[in-house]
């Protein structure tokens, strides 16, 4: 379902990952089907990674706050 949500977000909002600042990968992500597929994979992966962290120790909220603070910095 998270991958479906990523697909819907890419379709309705046009929210796709088209740049990762990795040489070569950025060139490949200019191809729209690959970019959409990678976006769907990334959305599903992030959601499942947070779920696994929460299942291990129940601290996913704190981890998510730290990740968002690091991204904001």
Secondary structure, DSSP 8 states (H G I E B T S, - for coil): -HHHHHHHHHHHH-------S-TTHHHHTTSHHHHHHHHHHHHHHHHHHHHHHHHHHS-HHHHHHHHHHHHH-
